[in-house]
Amino acid sequence: MPIRSPLRPIRRVRKRLFNPLPKKIMKLTRMLVVLCAALGITSSSLAQLSDRPIRLIVPYAAGGPLDITARVLADAVKTSLGTVIVENKPGAGGNMGADVVAKATPDGFTIGIAATATHAVNPWLYAKMPYNAATDFASITQMVRVPNVLVMQTDNAVRLKINTLADLIAYAKANPAKLNYGSGGNGSAGHLAGEWFKKEAGIFVVHIPYNGANPAQMALLSNQVDYNFDNLATAAPNIRSGKLKAFAVTSLKGVSALPATPPVSNTFKGFAIDTWWGLVGPAGTPKDVLAKLNQAFVAALNAPETKTRFATLLAEPAPSSPEEFATLMQAERAKYQVLVKATGATVD
């Protein structure tokens, strides 16, 4: 009887462990790779088609215009992108939430809101930033642009006989330091608009900063301050009810929602401080993933039902390409660098 080598069982195990894949499996694998290449599907975009939910980080508290529009879009892209979960990460003027996006894995599964404050004002307002607004993000699309509006409590306007922007400027010149204006805080859009307006008009008006837009609006309604540059989305209900009188909007052109209210730029050329926000991912997100996200969110922004829901906030959808949104943010950073320096505003 032949003697079997004691190494034969080991050789059979090694053969099973280290032999290449069976020819049929290898052939199928090659066919799948060729098919994906033909369809333009990369590994990154394949991941995008999975059932894993997308996180959409809103760097402010729930209930505001940014949060509401984010939730509208999250619902609108369910069929194209699957589940999108909105997470509110407020703090440090929006910096905390923006930083979550900046430091996320760049795979398209964590995206967030980029706003005027987080990506244009804060880089010049804070001595130390947790992220670089210019390099740490990949643009997806702009969502909306909402003008600010110069408003005064209606009874106060009647008492002071101020009916137009020209009346306000004339009164302020005749009564230096008797008027004051409120804002949501040092370096806020309302503060920067107010200081720019003072400089252009050649008037001296006292600035009173509050801890947020809502306290500033309450101060205006209770006549603790004389006027504010408020976001149109938040001021609109009180303008409609007659509690506030609108004198001018801060967009370069008029606003359809307030057809009788002229832009400040009619009086001071180039005056424009709008509030905008859009979607970004972390830098390094693959271009095919950004393209897929852009396609889905732009389609949602162009949908009639989205426009109707945004209209309740006086927010007009402003979809764009990733390149267009990146260019807008770059231009806005340059503008606010000058404005913040001119006001001397700081929060550190």
C-alpha positions as CSV (number, residue, x, y, z in Angstrom):
1,M,0.0,0.0,0.0
2,P,1.5,3.4,-1.1
3,I,2.5,5.8,1.6
4,R,0.8,9.2,1.3
5,S,2.8,12.2,1.9
6,P,1.7,14.1,5.0
7,L,2.1,17.4,3.1
8,R,-0.7,16.5,0.5
9,P,-3.6,17.8,2.6
10,I,-1.8,21.0,3.3
11,R,-1.1,21.4,-0.4
12,R,-4.8,21.0,-1.2
13,V,-5.8,23.7,1.3
14,R,-3.1,26.1,0.0
15,K,-4.4,25.4,-3.6
16,R,-8.0,26.3,-2.6
17,L,-6.8,29.4,-0.6
18,F,-4.4,30.9,-3.1
19,N,-5.7,29.9,-6.5
20,P,-7.2,32.7,-8.6
21,L,-11.0,33.1,-8.8
22,P,-12.8,30.6,-11.0
23,K,-12.7,31.6,-14.6
24,K,-16.5,32.2,-14.8
25,I,-16.4,34.6,-11.8
26,M,-13.4,36.5,-13.3
27,K,-15.2,36.8,-16.6
28,L,-18.4,38.2,-14.9
29,T,-16.3,40.7,-13.0
30,R,-14.6,41.9,-16.1
31,M,-18.0,42.3,-17.8
32,L,-19.3,44.3,-14.9
33,V,-16.4,46.7,-15.0
34,V,-16.8,47.2,-18.7
35,L,-20.5,47.8,-18.3
36,C,-20.0,50.4,-15.6
37,A,-17.4,52.2,-17.7
38,A,-19.8,52.2,-20.7
39,L,-22.5,53.8,-18.5
40,G,-20.2,56.3,-17.0
41,I,-20.6,54.9,-13.5
42,T,-17.6,55.2,-11.2
43,S,-17.1,53.7,-7.7
44,S,-18.0,57.0,-6.1
45,S,-21.3,57.4,-8.0
46,L,-22.1,53.7,-7.4
47,A,-22.0,54.5,-3.7
48,Q,-24.4,57.4,-4.3
49,L,-27.0,54.9,-5.6
50,S,-27.1,52.9,-2.4
51,D,-29.8,53.0,0.3
52,R,-27.6,55.0,2.7
53,P,-29.3,58.3,3.7
54,I,-27.7,61.7,3.0
55,R,-27.2,64.1,5.9
56,L,-28.0,67.7,5.1
57,I,-26.5,70.0,7.8
58,V,-28.2,73.3,8.6
59,P,-25.9,75.5,10.7
60,Y,-28.8,77.3,12.4
61,A,-31.7,76.4,14.7
62,A,-34.8,74.7,13.4
63,G,-37.7,76.9,12.2
64,G,-35.9,79.7,10.3
65,P,-36.0,80.3,6.6
66,L,-32.8,78.3,5.9
67,D,-34.1,75.3,7.8
68,I,-37.6,75.4,6.2
69,T,-36.2,75.6,2.6
70,A,-33.7,72.7,3.4
71,R,-36.6,70.5,4.5
72,V,-38.6,71.4,1.4
73,L,-35.7,70.3,-0.8
74,A,-35.0,67.2,1.3
75,D,-38.6,66.1,0.7
76,A,-38.5,67.0,-3.0
77,V,-35.4,64.9,-3.9
78,K,-36.6,61.6,-2.2
79,T,-37.3,60.0,-5.6
80,S,-34.0,60.9,-7.1
81,L,-31.6,60.7,-4.2
82,G,-33.4,58.7,-1.6
83,T,-33.7,59.7,2.1
84,V,-32.2,63.1,3.0
85,I,-32.0,63.7,6.8
86,V,-31.9,67.4,7.9
87,E,-29.7,68.0,10.9
88,N,-29.6,71.3,12.7
89,K,-26.1,72.2,14.1
90,P,-26.3,75.8,15.4
91,G,-23.6,77.7,17.1
92,A,-20.9,80.3,16.7
93,G,-22.8,82.2,14.0
94,G,-23.2,79.1,11.9
95,N,-19.5,78.1,12.1
96,M,-20.1,74.9,14.1
97,G,-22.5,73.4,11.5
98,A,-20.3,74.5,8.5
99,D,-17.3,72.9,10.2
100,V,-19.2,69.6,10.4
101,V,-19.5,69.7,6.6
102,A,-15.9,70.8,6.0
103,K,-14.6,67.9,8.0
104,A,-17.0,65.2,6.7
105,T,-15.9,62.3,4.5
106,P,-16.1,63.7,0.9
107,D,-18.4,61.0,-0.5
108,G,-21.6,62.9,-1.1
109,F,-23.4,61.5,2.0
110,T,-22.8,64.7,4.1
111,I,-23.7,68.0,2.6
112,G,-24.8,71.3,4.1
113,I,-26.0,74.8,3.8
114,A,-23.5,77.6,3.0
115,A,-24.9,81.0,3.8
116,T,-23.9,84.7,3.6
117,A,-22.7,84.6,7.2
118,T,-20.8,81.2,7.2
119,H,-19.1,81.6,3.8
120,A,-18.7,85.4,3.2
121,V,-19.0,87.4,6.5
122,N,-17.6,85.2,9.2
123,P,-14.2,84.7,7.6
124,W,-13.5,88.4,8.3
125,L,-15.5,88.7,11.5
126,Y,-13.9,86.0,13.5
127,A,-10.2,86.2,14.4
128,K,-10.0,82.3,14.3
129,M,-12.1,80.1,12.0
130,P,-12.4,76.3,12.3
131,Y,-12.5,76.0,8.5
132,N,-11.4,77.8,5.4
133,A,-14.4,79.0,3.6
134,A,-12.5,79.4,0.3
135,T,-10.9,75.9,0.2
136,D,-12.7,73.4,2.5
137,F,-15.9,73.1,0.5
138,A,-17.2,71.9,-2.9
139,S,-20.1,73.8,-4.3
140,I,-23.3,72.1,-5.4
141,T,-25.9,74.8,-6.2
142,Q,-27.2,78.1,-4.9
143,M,-30.7,77.7,-3.4
144,V,-32.2,81.2,-2.9
145,R,-31.4,84.8,-2.7
146,V,-33.5,87.0,-0.4
147,P,-33.1,90.8,-0.2
148,N,-33.0,92.7,3.1
149,V,-35.4,95.6,3.6
150,L,-35.1,98.9,5.5
151,V,-38.2,99.0,7.8
152,M,-39.6,101.3,10.4
153,Q,-42.4,100.8,12.9
154,T,-45.4,102.4,11.1
155,D,-46.7,104.5,14.0
156,N,-43.1,105.9,14.5
157,A,-42.8,106.7,10.8
158,V,-46.1,108.6,10.9
159,R,-45.1,110.5,14.1
160,L,-41.7,111.6,12.5
161,K,-43.4,112.3,9.2
162,I,-41.0,109.9,7.4
163,N,-42.7,108.5,4.2
164,T,-39.8,107.8,1.9
165,L,-36.1,106.9,2.0
166,A,-35.3,110.5,1.2
167,D,-37.4,111.6,4.2
168,L,-35.4,109.3,6.5
169,I,-32.1,110.6,5.2
170,A,-33.2,114.2,5.6
171,Y,-34.5,113.7,9.1
172,A,-31.3,112.0,10.2
173,K,-29.2,114.8,8.7
174,A,-31.3,117.4,10.5
175,N,-31.2,115.4,13.8
176,P,-27.8,113.9,14.3
177,A,-27.6,110.9,16.7
178,K,-31.4,111.2,17.5
179,L,-32.2,108.1,15.4
180,N,-30.9,104.6,16.1
181,Y,-31.1,101.3,14.3
182,G,-31.0,97.7,15.5
183,S,-29.4,94.5,14.1
184,G,-29.0,90.9,15.0
185,G,-25.5,91.5,16.2
186,N,-22.1,93.0,15.3
187,G,-21.1,91.8,11.9
188,S,-24.6,90.7,10.9
189,A,-26.0,91.6,7.5
190,G,-28.3,94.1,9.2
191,H,-25.3,95.8,10.9
192,L,-23.2,95.9,7.7
193,A,-26.0,97.2,5.7
194,G,-26.7,99.9,8.3
195,E,-23.1,101.1,8.4
196,W,-22.8,101.1,4.6
197,F,-26.1,103.1,4.5
198,K,-24.8,105.6,7.1
199,K,-21.6,106.1,5.1
200,E,-23.3,106.6,1.8
201,A,-26.0,109.0,3.2
202,G,-23.5,111.0,5.3
203,I,-25.6,110.6,8.5
204,F,-24.8,109.7,12.1
205,V,-27.2,107.1,13.6
206,V,-26.5,104.9,16.7
207,H,-26.2,101.2,16.1
208,I,-27.8,98.9,18.8
209,P,-26.8,95.2,18.4
210,Y,-29.0,92.5,19.7
211,N,-28.5,88.8,20.2
212,G,-30.1,87.6,17.0
213,A,-32.6,88.8,14.4
214,N,-35.7,88.0,16.4
215,P,-34.8,90.2,19.4
216,A,-33.8,93.0,17.0
217,Q,-37.2,92.7,15.3
218,M,-39.0,92.8,18.7
219,A,-37.1,95.9,19.6
220,L,-38.2,97.6,16.4
221,L,-41.8,96.7,16.9
222,S,-41.8,98.0,20.4
223,N,-40.1,101.3,19.3
224,Q,-36.8,100.6,21.2
225,V,-35.1,101.3,17.9
226,D,-36.1,103.5,15.0
227,Y,-35.3,101.3,12.0
228,N,-33.7,98.0,11.0
229,F,-32.3,96.4,7.8
230,D,-34.2,93.2,8.2
231,N,-34.4,90.0,6.1
232,L,-37.4,90.3,3.9
233,A,-38.5,86.7,4.7
234,T,-38.8,87.6,8.4
235,A,-40.1,91.2,8.0
236,A,-42.7,90.3,5.4
237,P,-45.6,89.3,7.8
238,N,-45.3,92.6,9.7
239,I,-45.1,94.6,6.5
240,R,-48.3,92.8,5.2
241,S,-50.1,93.5,8.5
242,G,-49.1,97.2,8.5
243,K,-47.0,97.1,11.6
244,L,-43.8,97.9,9.7
245,K,-43.3,100.4,6.8
246,A,-40.8,99.4,4.1
247,F,-38.7,102.2,2.7
248,A,-36.3,100.3,0.4
249,V,-34.9,96.9,-0.4
250,T,-31.2,96.1,-0.6
251,S,-31.2,94.2,-3.9
252,L,-29.8,96.0,-7.0
253,K,-33.3,95.7,-8.5
254,G,-36.8,95.9,-7.2
255,V,-38.6,92.9,-5.6
256,S,-41.9,91.6,-7.1
257,A,-43.2,91.0,-3.6
258,L,-42.9,94.7,-2.8
259,P,-43.4,96.4,-6.1
260,A,-43.9,99.9,-4.6
261,T,-40.6,99.6,-2.6
262,P,-37.6,100.9,-4.4
263,P,-34.0,99.5,-4.0
264,V,-31.5,101.5,-2.1
265,S,-29.3,101.3,-5.2
266,N,-31.6,103.8,-6.9
267,T,-30.3,106.4,-4.4
268,F,-26.8,105.0,-3.8
269,K,-25.4,103.2,-6.9
270,G,-24.1,99.7,-6.3
271,F,-25.7,99.3,-2.8
272,A,-26.6,95.6,-2.5
273,I,-26.6,93.4,0.6
274,D,-28.7,90.3,0.0
275,T,-29.1,87.2,2.0
276,W,-28.3,84.0,0.0
277,W,-27.7,80.4,0.8
278,G,-27.0,77.2,-1.1
279,L,-25.6,73.7,-0.9
280,V,-22.0,72.5,-0.5
281,G,-20.1,69.3,0.3
282,P,-16.7,68.9,1.7
283,A,-13.7,69.6,-0.6
284,G,-12.6,66.6,-2.5
285,T,-16.1,65.3,-3.2
286,P,-15.9,63.5,-6.6
287,K,-17.2,65.6,-9.5
288,D,-19.6,62.9,-10.7
289,V,-21.2,62.9,-7.2
290,L,-21.5,66.7,-7.2
291,A,-23.0,66.5,-10.7
292,K,-25.6,64.0,-9.5
293,L,-26.5,66.1,-6.4
294,N,-26.6,69.3,-8.5
295,Q,-29.0,67.6,-11.1
296,A,-31.4,66.4,-8.4
297,F,-31.5,69.7,-6.3
298,V,-31.7,72.0,-9.4
299,A,-34.7,69.9,-10.6
300,A,-36.3,70.3,-7.2
301,L,-35.7,74.0,-7.1
302,N,-37.2,74.4,-10.5
303,A,-40.3,72.4,-9.6
304,P,-43.5,74.6,-9.4
305,E,-44.4,73.2,-6.0
306,T,-41.0,74.3,-4.6
307,K,-41.5,77.8,-6.0
308,T,-44.9,78.0,-4.4
309,R,-43.6,76.9,-1.0
310,F,-40.6,79.2,-1.1
311,A,-42.9,82.1,-2.1
312,T,-44.5,82.0,1.4
313,L,-41.0,83.0,2.7
314,L,-40.6,85.6,-0.1
315,A,-37.6,83.5,-1.1
316,E,-37.1,83.0,-4.8
317,P,-35.3,79.8,-5.9
318,A,-32.0,80.6,-7.6
319,P,-30.6,77.3,-8.9
320,S,-27.1,77.4,-10.4
321,S,-24.2,75.2,-11.5
322,P,-21.5,74.4,-9.0
323,E,-19.1,76.8,-10.8
324,E,-21.6,79.6,-10.7
325,F,-22.2,79.2,-7.0
326,A,-18.5,79.0,-6.3
327,T,-18.0,82.3,-8.2
328,L,-20.8,84.0,-6.2
329,M,-19.3,83.0,-2.9
330,Q,-15.9,84.2,-4.0
331,A,-17.2,87.6,-5.0
332,E,-19.3,87.9,-1.8
333,R,-16.2,87.1,0.4
334,A,-14.3,89.9,-1.4
335,K,-17.2,92.4,-0.9
336,Y,-17.6,91.6,2.8
337,Q,-13.9,91.7,3.5
338,V,-14.1,95.4,2.7
339,L,-17.4,96.0,4.6
340,V,-16.4,94.2,7.8
341,K,-13.0,96.1,7.8
342,A,-14.8,99.4,7.3
343,T,-17.2,98.8,10.2
344,G,-14.5,97.5,12.5
345,A,-16.9,94.7,13.6
346,T,-15.6,91.7,15.4
347,V,-16.9,89.0,17.7
348,D,-13.6,87.8,19.2
